[in-house]
Amino acid sequence: MNRLSLVLTTTLVLLSTWVSAQSPLPNKLLFGVAYYDEYMPYERLEKDVQMMKDAGINVVRIAESTWSTVEPQDGVFNFTHIDRVLNAMHKGGIQVIIGTPTYAVPTWLVRKYPDVLATTSRGQNQYGVRQNMDITNPHFRFHAERVIRKMLEHVKNHPAIIGYQVDNETKHYNTAGANVQQQFVQYMKTKFKTLDTVNKAFGLDYWSNRINNWADFPSMVGTINASLSSEFAKFQRKLVTDYLAWQAKLVNEYKRPGQFVTQNFDFEWRGYSYGIQPDVDHFAAAKAMDIAGVDIYHPTQDQLTGIEISFGGDVTRSMKVDASTRGRNYLVLETEAQGVPQWVPYPGQLRLQAFSHLASGASMLEYWHWHSIHNSAETYWKGLLSHDFEPNPTYEEAKTIGRDFAKLSPKLVNLKKTNSVAMLFSNEALTAFNAFSFGWGATERYNDILRPMYDALYRMNVGVDFVDPSSTNLEQYKLLIVPALYAASDALLERLNRFVKAGGHVVYTFKSGFSDEHVKVRSTRQPGIISEACGIYYSQFTIPQKVSLKGDPFKVGESNNTVKTWMELITPTTARVLASYDHPVWGTYAAITENTYGNGLATYIGCMTSDAVLQKVLEDAVKKADVWGVDQQLTFPLIVKSGVNQQGKLIHYYFNYSATPGSVKYPYKAGKELLADQPITSGQSMSIEPWGVKIVEEN
């Protein structure tokens, strides 16, 4: 038995016990769409239900956008459109997830209480866009609670409902008005007790920023102190955590046994889902949910790589962790069918995307949305159906997905994954790093450091979990990837040292360990506490100009051997130099090092390298951490992901993210390729069509 088979198989008994003990998980693959009857230009509910059934759709999400429809005036409620959709879906055998309708406020609420619109650093928001409110505002909270309770009291006994989504892609929306500033002062009093503690921890003597009376505490809108601004950002994230927990508590009063509460978390947006969300502490906010949910959007056509699907899934799976598993299954509440015009998928890509979500641990895939909207801001964000509501190639392909989901559901639902590599991210480090990134001449931000490391691991088929400073399971992993851990407590850095000493491997990037948890730069030689495990120190850093790595140590060629953006002038103490700078002045300094510490190994990347160099460094780390295996014989565009199904059998997904055919020599135990229902033997060659997928279940 190979190593992956052994590791995964030994967890089966624990995992089966875990599944039965958790809050409701789907007992089948859910395949669905968001559906907005109130947006329809003419009556077609029955026809939509029939077309959904023809496509194998078994779940819809409704109501999260409908506050002004369900409460057209203050205290006047009308749930007619919800009732008719619930009844029609139930008659058609389609289950329903209901969203609380609070992420877009009605006009009458703003007219009556203008202060529900958030005041940000740019002034007060104007009515029109969604998510423009102050989620702490008492008038907003009162009316949000009332509409939630009225709606849930009305629908709670309907048999079509399987779960609830609280709010929608919730964030703090940069709320920073006087009421929020007052709450922040109280938060600071509770956390730090005295102003002397605050002044010392945050270095507020600088530029006469010292605060000598709580009544004098200034607004954070204009602060130049990164410690204060980072703490305020942390406080704003806590507002989101508390708000979602408040909504979940309300819903829990009404939900029936077997129903779930979820939230559709999203990511930093760069025209698509890109990186760690700066405005939400996902791990903290997910605690109030029965099941984590996510929205994942990504390029398609020639730009389809599957990386965003994998990244979003790995983060979401890692949001909820139990003692017997390193991640729990999750729901994809939104992803694109056609999406924006440049994302209309090539033939085969919709299927490839769908099974890619399952391979990362999703138990539900839901498109935003069923039909294309005929007016307003999202007119050209196209649904599964186009504006004419007629079948189209994307809809026809969705029908094949629905059939395969229904057929293979018992074998593919609630896949359990066990990885040996984790990426340690930090919202605090993200905020702090970004606070200074432009100050030192860089265009890169935190996610520009994190994503290339994740992408490199994805491309070499290394499975990844995510952990953060609150995680209790760091020690379960063989290798930790730690990008730009700019702000971190002594306790966390000492824990990472112990991890290495006990036999773990860590890969750090530049700017790690630089400041404490309050974003105050450490006064010791850098990189501070982790110098012990890394076997290095530096006191100077600069922005490279015509700098490369001496001797092309990773054999990546001249164009990929350059150093950009940032370089730390590293002196090894006990570390081995993997790369030095090629420069007439800086050539005496190390750029990348590796150090044996106790039973483990710490790699430190002291500069911004090319993706090609980063790939080589991480490949070496994966091999030395004893994580390299047969899956790593394949590289992108051939992607493989594995897990254990509910019958205790290993499942192997093979994806071809390419317009040309691919071929894989199947390396595991004999089994069956599930989509074709054909047996396969170990060592057998398996062809994968362009944008194709194969799924093998071991015997």
C-alpha positions in Angstrom: 0.0 0.0 0.0 1.4 3.4 -0.9 1.8 6.2 1.6 -1.3 8.2 0.6 -3.4 5.1 0.8 -2.1 4.2 4.2 -2.5 7.7 5.7 -6.1 8.1 4.4 -7.2 4.6 5.2 -6.1 4.8 8.8 -8.4 7.8 9.3 -11.6 6.1 8.1 -13.0 4.9 11.4 -12.5 8.3 13.0 -14.0 10.1 9.9 -17.1 8.0 9.8 -17.7 8.6 13.5 -17.1 12.3 12.9 -19.6 12.6 10.0 -22.4 11.1 12.1 -21.8 13.4 15.0 -21.8 16.8 13.2 -24.4 19.3 12.4 -26.4 18.4 9.3 -24.4 17.6 6.2 -26.1 16.9 2.9 -26.7 13.2 2.4 -26.5 13.7 -1.4 -24.7 16.0 -3.8 -26.6 19.2 -4.1 -26.7 20.8 -7.5 -28.5 24.1 -7.7 -29.0 27.7 -8.7 -30.0 31.0 -7.1 -33.5 31.8 -8.2 -35.2 35.2 -8.2 -38.9 35.0 -9.1 -39.3 38.7 -8.2 -36.9 39.6 -11.1 -38.8 37.8 -13.8 -40.3 39.9 -16.6 -43.2 37.5 -17.0 -44.8 34.5 -15.3 -42.8 31.3 -15.9 -42.3 29.6 -12.5 -43.7 26.2 -13.5 -41.6 26.2 -16.7 -38.5 27.1 -14.7 -39.1 24.3 -12.3 -39.5 21.8 -15.2 -36.3 23.0 -16.8 -34.5 22.7 -13.5 -35.7 19.2 -13.1 -34.5 18.4 -16.6 -31.1 19.6 -15.6 -30.9 17.6 -12.4 -31.1 20.6 -10.2 -32.2 19.6 -6.8 -31.8 22.8 -4.7 -32.3 26.5 -5.1 -31.4 29.5 -3.0 -33.9 32.3 -2.7 -34.8 35.5 -0.8 -31.5 37.0 0.1 -32.0 40.0 -2.1 -35.7 40.8 -1.3 -36.1 43.0 1.7 -37.9 45.7 -0.2 -40.2 43.1 -1.7 -41.1 41.2 1.5 -41.4 44.5 3.5 -42.5 47.2 1.0 -43.2 49.7 3.8 -42.4 49.8 7.4 -44.2 47.0 9.2 -46.1 45.9 6.1 -45.1 42.3 5.1 -45.8 40.3 1.9 -44.3 36.9 1.5 -46.3 35.9 -1.6 -43.4 35.4 -3.9 -41.5 33.3 -1.3 -44.6 31.2 -0.7 -45.2 30.5 -4.4 -41.5 29.6 -5.0 -41.4 27.3 -1.9 -44.6 25.6 -3.0 -43.5 25.2 -6.6 -40.1 23.8 -5.7 -41.6 21.4 -3.2 -44.0 20.2 -5.8 -41.2 19.6 -8.2 -39.0 17.8 -5.6 -36.5 20.6 -5.4 -35.1 21.7 -2.0 -34.7 25.3 -0.9 -32.1 27.3 1.0 -33.5 30.6 2.3 -31.3 33.7 2.7 -32.1 36.4 5.3 -32.8 39.5 3.2 -30.6 42.0 5.0 -27.7 42.8 2.7 -29.6 45.4 0.7 -31.7 47.9 2.6 -35.1 49.2 1.4 -35.7 52.9 0.5 -38.2 53.5 3.3 -35.7 52.5 5.9 -33.1 55.0 4.6 -35.7 57.7 4.4 -36.8 57.1 8.0 -33.3 56.5 9.4 -30.6 58.1 7.2 -28.0 57.0 9.7 -28.4 53.3 8.6 -26.1 54.2 5.7 -22.5 53.7 6.9 -20.1 56.6 7.3 -16.7 55.6 6.0 -13.4 57.4 5.6 -14.9 59.0 2.5 -18.0 60.3 4.2 -21.5 58.9 4.4 -22.6 56.3 1.8 -25.4 57.1 -0.6 -28.4 54.9 -1.3 -28.4 52.7 -4.4 -25.7 50.0 -4.2 -26.1 47.0 -1.9 -24.0 46.6 1.3 -23.9 50.3 2.0 -25.2 50.1 5.6 -23.7 50.3 9.1 -24.1 46.7 10.4 -23.9 48.0 14.0 -26.6 50.7 13.6 -29.4 50.2 16.1 -32.1 51.2 13.6 -30.7 48.8 11.1 -30.4 46.0 13.7 -34.0 46.5 14.9 -35.5 46.3 11.5 -33.2 43.6 10.3 -34.2 41.4 13.3 -37.9 42.2 12.7 -37.9 41.2 9.0 -35.8 38.0 9.8 -38.2 36.9 12.5 -41.3 37.7 10.5 -40.0 35.8 7.5 -38.8 32.8 9.5 -42.0 32.6 11.5 -43.9 32.5 8.2 -41.8 29.9 6.4 -40.3 27.8 9.3 -42.6 24.8 8.8 -42.3 24.5 5.1 -41.0 21.1 4.1 -39.0 22.3 1.1 -36.5 24.2 3.3 -33.2 22.4 4.1 -31.2 25.3 5.4 -30.7 29.0 5.8 -28.0 31.5 4.6 -27.4 34.4 6.9 -27.0 37.7 5.0 -24.8 37.7 1.9 -21.0 38.0 1.4 -21.0 40.0 4.6 -18.2 42.4 5.4 -17.9 45.6 7.5 -18.2 47.9 4.5 -15.6 50.2 6.0 -18.1 51.5 8.6 -16.2 54.1 10.7 -18.8 56.6 11.9 -18.9 58.2 15.3 -20.9 55.3 16.8 -18.3 52.8 15.5 -15.5 54.9 16.9 -17.1 54.9 20.3 -17.5 51.1 20.2 -13.8 50.9 19.3 -12.8 53.0 22.3 -14.8 50.6 24.5 -13.1 47.7 22.8 -9.7 49.2 23.6 -10.6 49.8 27.2 -11.7 46.2 27.6 -8.7 44.8 25.9 -5.9 47.0 27.2 -7.3 48.3 30.4 -5.1 51.5 30.6 -3.9 54.1 28.2 -0.4 53.7 29.4 -0.5 50.2 28.0 -1.9 51.4 24.7 0.6 54.2 24.4 3.5 51.9 25.0 2.3 49.0 22.9 1.4 51.2 19.9 4.3 53.7 20.1 2.0 56.7 20.3 4.5 59.2 21.5 5.4 59.6 17.8 4.2 62.9 16.3 2.4 63.7 19.5 -0.1 60.9 18.9 0.0 60.0 22.6 -3.5 59.6 24.2 -3.7 60.8 27.8 -7.5 60.6 28.4 -10.0 58.1 27.1 -12.3 61.1 26.2 -9.5 62.3 23.9 -9.3 59.1 21.9 -9.2 60.2 18.2 -11.1 58.8 15.3 -9.2 56.1 13.4 -10.1 57.6 10.1 -7.1 59.9 10.0 -4.5 57.8 12.0 -1.0 57.6 10.7 -0.1 54.9 13.3 -0.2 51.4 11.7 -0.6 49.7 15.0 -3.8 51.7 15.7 -5.1 51.3 12.1 -4.4 47.5 12.2 -6.2 47.2 15.5 -9.1 49.1 14.2 -9.2 46.8 11.1 -9.2 43.8 13.5 -12.1 45.4 15.4 -14.0 45.9 12.2 -13.5 42.2 11.4 -14.9 41.4 14.8 -18.0 43.5 14.0 -18.6 41.1 11.1 -18.0 38.0 13.3 -20.5 39.4 15.9 -23.0 40.4 13.3 -23.1 37.0 11.6 -23.2 35.2 15.0 -26.2 37.5 15.9 -28.0 36.5 12.7 -27.2 32.8 13.1 -28.6 32.9 16.7 -31.8 34.4 15.4 -32.2 31.7 12.7 -31.3 28.9 15.2 -34.5 29.8 17.1 -36.6 28.8 14.1 -34.7 26.1 12.2 -35.9 22.6 12.6 -33.7 19.5 13.4 -31.8 18.5 10.3 -31.6 22.0 8.9 -28.4 24.0 8.7 -27.2 27.6 8.9 -24.5 28.8 6.6 -22.9 31.9 5.1 -21.5 32.6 1.7 -18.0 33.9 2.5 -16.0 35.5 -0.3 -12.5 36.5 -1.0 -10.4 39.5 -2.0 -11.8 40.5 -5.3 -9.5 41.3 -8.3 -12.1 40.9 -11.0 -12.5 37.3 -9.6 -11.9 35.5 -6.4 -8.2 36.0 -5.6 -6.9 35.9 -2.1 -7.6 36.0 1.7 -10.4 38.4 2.4 -9.1 41.5 4.3 -12.4 42.5 5.8 -13.5 39.2 7.4 -11.9 36.8 9.8 -13.2 33.7 8.1 -12.1 31.2 10.8 -13.8 33.2 13.6 -17.0 34.0 11.7 -17.4 30.4 10.6 -17.7 29.2 14.2 -21.4 30.3 14.2 -22.2 28.3 11.1 -23.2 24.7 10.9 -21.6 24.4 7.5 -19.1 26.8 5.9 -20.3 28.2 2.6 -18.4 30.1 -0.1 -18.7 32.1 -3.3 -16.0 31.3 -5.9 -15.6 33.1 -9.2 -12.8 32.6 -11.7 -11.7 33.2 -15.3 -12.6 30.5 -17.8 -11.8 29.9 -21.5 -8.0 29.9 -22.1 -7.5 31.4 -18.6 -9.1 28.4 -16.8 -6.6 26.8 -14.4 -8.7 25.6 -11.5 -6.5 27.4 -9.1 -9.2 29.7 -7.8 -11.6 26.8 -7.3 -8.9 24.9 -5.4 -7.8 27.9 -3.3 -11.3 28.9 -2.4 -12.2 25.3 -1.5 -9.1 24.7 0.5 -9.7 27.9 2.6 -13.4 27.1 3.1 -12.8 23.4 4.0 -10.3 24.6 6.6 -12.7 27.1 8.2 -14.2 24.4 10.4 -11.9 21.7 11.9 -12.6 19.0 14.4 -10.2 16.8 16.4 -10.6 13.9 14.0 -10.3 15.8 10.7 -8.3 18.7 9.3 -11.3 20.2 7.5 -15.0 19.8 7.0 -17.1 19.7 3.8 -18.6 22.9 2.6 -21.2 24.4 0.3 -20.4 26.4 -2.9 -23.3 28.8 -2.7 -22.3 30.8 -5.7 -20.1 30.2 -8.8 -20.6 31.3 -12.4 -22.4 29.4 -15.1 -21.8 31.9 -17.9 -20.9 34.9 -15.8 -19.4 38.0 -17.4 -19.1 37.8 -21.2 -15.5 36.8 -21.2 -16.2 33.8 -19.0 -18.7 31.9 -21.1 -17.2 28.5 -20.8 -15.7 26.4 -23.6 -17.4 23.0 -24.2 -16.4 20.7 -21.3 -15.3 23.4 -19.0 -18.5 23.6 -16.9 -18.2 19.9 -16.1 -14.5 20.3 -15.3 -15.3 23.1 -13.0 -18.1 21.3 -11.3 -16.1 18.2 -10.4 -13.1 20.4 -9.4 -15.3 21.8 -6.6 -16.2 18.3 -5.4 -12.5 17.2 -5.5 -11.7 19.9 -2.9 -14.5 18.8 -0.6 -17.6 20.6 -1.7 -20.9 18.8 -1.2 -23.0 21.4 -3.0 -22.5 23.4 -6.2 -24.8 26.3 -6.9 -24.7 28.7 -9.8 -25.4 32.4 -9.5 -27.8 32.4 -10.9 -30.6 30.6 -12.9 -31.5 33.3 -15.4 -29.9 36.4 -16.7 -31.2 39.7 -15.3 -32.8 42.1 -17.7 -31.9 45.4 -16.1 -29.8 47.1 -13.4 -26.2 46.6 -12.3 -25.8 42.9 -13.1 -27.5 42.8 -16.5 -24.4 41.3 -18.1 -23.6 38.9 -15.3 -25.3 36.0 -17.1 -26.9 33.0 -15.4 -27.3 29.4 -16.5 -30.0 30.6 -18.9 -29.5 33.7 -21.1 -31.8 36.6 -21.4 -34.1 34.6 -23.7 -34.6 31.9 -21.1 -34.1 29.2 -23.8 -31.8 26.2 -23.5 -28.2 27.0 -24.6 -24.9 25.1 -24.7 -24.1 25.9 -21.1 -27.5 24.7 -19.9 -27.2 21.5 -22.0 -23.8 20.8 -20.4 -25.3 21.4 -16.9 -27.8 18.7 -17.7 -24.9 16.2 -18.0 -23.5 17.4 -14.6 -26.9 16.9 -13.0 -27.2 13.4 -14.3 -23.7 12.4 -13.1 -24.2 14.1 -9.7 -27.3 12.1 -9.2 -25.7 8.8 -10.3 -22.4 9.2 -8.4 -23.7 11.1 -5.3 -23.3 8.1 -2.9 -19.6 7.8 -3.9 -18.7 11.5 -4.1 -20.6 13.3 -1.5 -18.8 14.5 1.7 -15.3 13.5 0.5 -12.8 13.6 3.3 -9.3 14.9 2.7 -6.1 14.6 4.7 -3.1 16.8 3.8 0.4 17.0 5.1 1.0 20.6 4.0 -0.7 23.7 5.4 -0.4 27.4 4.6 -0.3 29.7 7.7 -2.1 32.9 6.9 -2.9 35.8 9.2 -5.5 38.6 8.9 -3.4 40.6 11.2 -0.2 40.1 9.1 -2.3 40.9 6.0 -3.5 44.3 7.4 -0.1 45.2 8.7 1.8 44.2 5.6 -0.5 46.1 3.4 -0.3 49.2 5.6 3.4 49.5 4.7 3.6 47.9 1.3 3.2 51.1 -0.7 5.4 53.0 1.8 8.5 51.1 0.7 7.9 51.4 -3.0 6.2 48.1 -3.7 3.1 47.4 -5.6 2.7 43.9 -4.1 0.3 43.3 -1.2 -0.1 40.4 1.1 -2.0 38.2 -1.2 0.6 38.8 -3.9 3.0 37.0 -1.7 0.6 34.3 -0.5 -1.0 33.3 -3.8 2.2 32.5 -5.8 3.2 30.1 -3.0 -0.3 28.4 -3.1 -0.2 28.4 -6.9 3.1 26.7 -7.0 1.9 23.9 -4.7 -1.2 23.5 -6.7 0.7 23.2 -9.9 2.8 20.4 -8.5 -0.3 18.6 -7.1 0.5 19.1 -3.4 -2.7 19.2 -1.3 -2.9 22.2 1.0 -5.0 23.1 4.1 -5.1 26.5 5.6 -4.3 27.4 9.3 -4.2 30.7 11.1 -2.7 31.8 14.4 -5.8 30.5 16.3 -5.5 27.0 14.8 -4.8 24.3 17.3 -3.7 21.7 14.8 -0.4 23.1 13.4 1.6 20.3 14.7 -0.4 17.7 12.6 1.4 18.9 9.5 4.8 18.0 8.1 5.3 21.3 6.2 4.1 24.8 6.9 4.2 27.5 4.3 4.4 30.9 6.0 4.1 33.9 3.6 4.8 37.4 4.9 4.0 36.8 8.6 4.7 40.5 9.2 2.8 40.8 12.5 2.9 38.0 15.0 3.0 37.4 18.7 6.1 36.0 20.5 4.0 33.0 21.4 3.2 32.2 17.8 6.8 32.6 16.6 8.0 30.4 19.5 5.4 27.8 18.6 6.8 27.8 15.1 10.3 27.3 16.4 9.1 24.4 18.5 7.4 23.0 15.4 10.7 22.9 13.5 12.6 21.6 16.5 10.2 18.7 16.8 10.8 17.7 13.2 8.5 19.9 11.1 9.5 21.9 8.1 8.7 25.6 7.6 9.2 27.9 4.6 9.1 31.6 5.5 9.2 34.5 3.1 10.7 38.0 3.7 9.0 40.3 6.2 8.1 37.4 8.5 8.6 37.9 12.3 9.3 41.6 11.7 6.8 43.1 14.1 4.8 42.0 17.2 1.1 41.4 17.2 0.6 45.2 17.7 2.6 46.0 14.5 5.4 47.4 16.6 8.8 46.5 15.0 10.9 44.2 17.1 14.1 45.9 18.4 16.2 42.8 18.1 18.1 41.7 15.0 15.6 40.5 12.4 13.8 38.2 11.7 13.4 38.3 15.5 12.4 35.1 17.3 12.5 32.9 14.2 16.2 33.7 13.8 16.8 30.8 16.2 15.2 28.2 13.9 16.2 29.9 10.6 19.9 30.4 11.6 20.2 33.9 10.1 20.0 37.5 10.9 19.8 40.8 9.0 19.6 44.5 9.9 19.3 46.1 6.5 17.1 45.7 3.5 16.6 47.5 0.3 14.8 47.6 -3.0 16.8 45.7 -5.7 18.1 47.4 -8.7 19.5 45.1 -11.4 20.0 42.2 -8.9 19.9 38.5 -9.7 20.8 35.3 -7.9 24.4 34.3 -8.2 25.1 31.5 -10.6 21.4 30.8 -11.4 21.3 28.3 -8.5 17.8 26.9 -9.5 18.5 26.7 -13.2 15.6 28.8 -14.2 17.3 30.9 -16.9 18.3 34.5 -17.0 14.8 36.0 -17.3 13.6 34.2 -14.3 16.7 34.5 -12.1 16.1 38.2 -11.1 15.2 39.6 -7.7 12.4 42.2 -7.6 10.6 44.5 -5.1 12.4 43.6 -1.9 15.6 42.1 -0.6 16.9 41.5 2.9 20.7 41.5 3.4 21.0 38.2 5.2 23.9 36.9 7.2 23.8 33.2 8.0 24.8 32.0 11.5 24.1 28.3 11.2 22.1 28.3 8.0 23.2 26.9 4.6 23.0 29.4 1.7 20.8 28.2 -1.1 21.2 31.4 -3.1 23.2 34.6 -2.8 22.7 38.0 -4.5 24.6 38.7 -7.7 25.5 42.3 -7.3 28.8 44.2 -6.9 27.8 45.5 -3.5 25.2 43.1 -2.1 26.9 39.9 -3.4 28.2 39.0 0.1 24.7 38.5 1.4 22.5 35.5 1.3 19.1 35.6 -0.4 17.6 32.2 0.4 18.8 29.9 3.2 18.0 26.6 4.8 18.8 25.6 8.4 18.6 22.4 10.4 17.1 23.1 13.8 16.5 20.2 16.1 14.9 17.5 14.0 13.4 19.9 11.5 14.2 22.3 8.7 13.5 26.0 8.2 13.8 27.7 4.8 13.9 31.5 4.6 13.3 33.4 1.3 14.6 36.9 1.9 13.6 38.5 -1.4 10.8 38.6 -3.9 11.7 36.0 -6.5 10.2 34.9 -9.8 7.5 32.3 -9.8 10.0 29.9 -11.3 12.5 30.2 -8.5 9.7 30.0 -5.9 8.5 26.7 -7.6 12.0 25.2 -7.2 12.4 26.3 -3.6 9.0 24.8 -2.6 9.6 21.6 -4.6 12.8 21.1 -2.6 10.9 21.8 0.6 8.1 19.3 -0.2 10.7 16.6 -1.0 12.6 17.2 2.2 9.4 17.1 4.2 8.8 13.6 2.8 5.5 14.7 1.1 6.7 14.0 -2.5 4.9 11.1 -4.0 3.4 9.6 -7.2 1.0 12.5 -7.7 3.9 14.9 -8.0 5.0 13.0 -11.1 2.2 15.0 -12.7 2.3 18.7 -13.1 -0.1 21.3 -14.3 -2.2 21.2 -16.6 -2.7 17.7 -15.3 -4.1 18.0 -11.7 -4.9 15.2 -9.3 -6.8 15.4 -6.1 -7.7 12.6 -3.7 -9.9 11.8 -0.7 -11.9 9.2 1.1 -15.6 8.7 0.4 -18.3 7.7 2.8 -17.8 4.0 2.0 -14.2 4.3 3.1 -12.8 4.0 -0.4 -10.1 6.2 -1.9 -11.3 8.5 -4.7 -8.8 10.0 -7.2 -9.8 12.9 -9.4 -7.8 13.6 -12.6 -8.3 16.9 -14.4 -6.9 18.2 -17.7 -6.9 22.1 -17.6 -5.7 22.2 -21.2 -7.1 22.5 -24.7 -4.9 19.5 -25.7 -5.4 15.8 -24.7 -3.5 14.5 -21.7 -2.5 11.1 -20.5 -2.0 9.6 -17.0 -0.4 6.4 -15.9 -2.7 5.4 -13.1 -0.5 4.5 -10.1 -2.9 3.3 -7.4 -4.8 0.2 -6.6 -7.2 -1.2 -9.2 -10.6 0.3 -9.3 -13.3 1.8 -11.5 -13.4 5.0 -13.5 -16.8 6.2 -12.4 -17.9 8.5 -15.2 -17.4 5.8 -17.9 -18.1 3.0 -15.5 -15.0 1.1 -16.7 -12.5 -0.9 -14.6 -8.9 0.3 -14.4 -5.8 -1.4 -13.2 -2.7 -0.1 -11.6 -0.2 1.1 -14.2 -2.9 1.4 -16.9 -2.6 4.5 -19.1 -5.6 6.7 -19.0 -6.3 9.4 -21.6 -8.0 12.6 -20.6 -9.7 14.7 -23.2 -9.1 18.5 -23.4 -10.8 20.2 -20.5 -11.7 16.7 -19.3 -12.0 14.8 -16.0 -11.7 11.2 -14.8 -12.7 9.9 -11.4 -11.3 6.6 -10.1 -12.7 4.8 -7.0 -10.3 2.2 -5.7 -11.6 -1.3 -5.1 
